[in-house]
Each structure stands twice: as C-alpha cells, then as structure tokens.
C-alpha cells in the first residue's frame, strides 16, 4: 500500500491532494506502439487518397482498410477511448464510398489520433513538471533548506581550502 503523503517545505508530512480525474491519458493507450504504427499507416493512406484518382475497387479496398484500422486501434485502447472512437467514426453507407467520403473519414481519424498523441504528450509533460515540483519540495524540506548550490558535500568554502584557486 502506498502512502498518500507529501512533504511540505517545513519538512512535515501532509496528505496528498486527491484528484477526482478520470483515468490518466497515458493509461488509456494500452499498446502505444501499435497505435502509433496504425496512425502512421492511416496518415499515409490519407495522402494516397488525396494524390491519386481512385476507381471503385480502390475505394472499396480503402473502405475495408479504414474499418479494419479502427478495429485494430480498438485493441490498443482503453474502453473510454474506444467509446469515443466509435462515436466519432461513422460507418460508410456504400460498399465503395466516394473519394470525398474516404478523405473525410481518413482525415477525421488522423485528426483524432493526432489529438490523442498530443494529449499523451501534454499529460507526460504535466507529470514531469509535477514530479520535478515534488522533488524540489523534498529538497527544500531537507536540513539546510536544500540550497541551490548543490549537495553540501560538493561545496567547498575558501576557509576550508585556504583560498580559491583556479
């Protein structure tokens, strides 16, 4: 069991603030490498859809790839993100959707994935800042106030050495 206490600047343990936030974003992606690979593939498909005219067979195949990509993404995501993805990705009406439908669906999916990646990056940065803040608070709580000049054992004063020399 972990202790939900932090040390205040006076060196006293205090209860950690309780957050009522949902699952952290970094925990919502269970298979980040897989999600990144699929995201890269989907972005490449979007570029292909934009650059070349597609016949009916190509549009049908891209529709299958799009649906399969969403199914594969679901395997790497937590239930909260799966629900969001399902709400945002609408099924195609035709077996061979138009190029415009494919572009919109692919762009929507790429945008959602980019938002997911940016959210993860922001969450990781916030965690890093919080950890640094906690570390600084712990340093301040140490005897001597955790001076900015480093560890006391690393500091040399002129009186100890007889003078400062280069």
N, C-alpha and C positions, 0 to 999 in steps of 0.2 A: 504494500500500500504506500502511495506517495504522500508526502507531507505537503499540503497546500498552503505553505507559508513562505513569505519572502522576508528578507532582512531590510529594515528601514535604515536611513542614513545614520541613525543613532546606534545601530547595531542590535536593535530589538526585533525579534520575530513578530511579524504581523500576518494576518490571514491574506492570502492572495485574492485579488478581486475575482469574483465569479462572473464568467461570461455566459450569457444566455444565447450564444450564437449557434447556428446550425453547424453541421459537420464542416470542419475546415476544408477549404477548396483543395488543398494538397492531398487530402484523404479521399476526395471524391473520384480521383482518377486512379483506378486500381492497377492499370497497366499502361503507364505513361509512354513507354517506347512504342507500344502497339498503336496508341492513339496518335503519336507523332508520325509514324510511318503512314497510317491511313490518311492523316491530314495532308501530308506531302503528296500522296497519290491523288487525292481529291483536287488539290490545287493544280496539279499537272493536267488532270482531266478537264478542269475549267479552262485552262489555257488552250487545250486542244479544241474544245467546243467553240471557243472564240475565234480560232485561227483558220479553221477549215470548214467548208460546207459538208454537211453530213447527210448521207442517204438514209432511207428508212431503216435498213438493217443496222447501221451505225447508231442511230438514235435509240433503237430498241436495245442494243447491247449496252450503251451508256446508261440507259434506264436500269438495266439489270445490275450493272456495276454500282450505280448510285444506291440502289436498295440494299445490295449486299454490303456495301461500305457502311451504311448505317447500322445494319445488323452486327457487323464486326465491331464497330465502335461501341455498341451496347455491351459487348463482352468485356470491354476495358473500363467501363464507367460504373460509378455507384448508382443506386436506384434514383436518387434525386436528379442526377444529370440525365439519366435515361428518360425519365418522365418529361423533362424539359425538351430534350431532343425529339421525342415523339410528338410533343405539342407543336414544335416548330417545323418539322419536316412532314409536309403533306404528301400523300401518295399521288402518283401520276394517274390521270384519267385514261390515257391511251396506252396501248402496248408500245407504240413508237411516238413518244411525245415530240413536240416541235423543238427546234433548236432553241427558241426563246425560253420555253419551259425548262429545258435542260440547263441553260445558262443561269436562269433564276434559281433553280434548285441547287445547282452546284455552288453558285456564289453565296447563297444563304448558308449552306453547310460550311463553306470555307470561312465565312464571317463568324459563324458560331464557334468554330474551332479556334479561330484566332482570338476571339473573346475569351474562350476557355484558357488558352495559353497565357494571355495577358493577365487574366485573373490569378492564375497559378503563380506567375512571376511576381505580381503585386503581393500575394499572400506570403510568398517566401521572403520577399524584401521586408515586409512588416514583421515577420517572425525574427529575422536577423536583427532588425532595429530593436525589437523588444528584448532579445537575448543580450545585445550589447548594453542596453539600458540596465538590465538586471545585473550584468557583470560589473558595470560602473557603480551601481548601488552597493554591491558586495564589497568592492574595493574601498568605497568610502566608509563602509562600516568596519573595516579593519583598524586595528590600533594604529594611530598616527594619521588617520584620515585618508590613507591611500593617495599620497601626493602624486602629482602629475609627472614627477621626475623619474619614475620607475621604482623598482624594488629598493628598499633601504640597503640591502646587502650590495647592490650595484653602485650605490652612491659613494663618492669619495670627497671628503672635505679637505680644504687646504691645510687645516690644523693637523689632520691625520698623516699627511704625507710630507709636511714641512714646506709646502708650496705647490703651486700648479706649474707644471712644465709640459711643453708640447712634445 
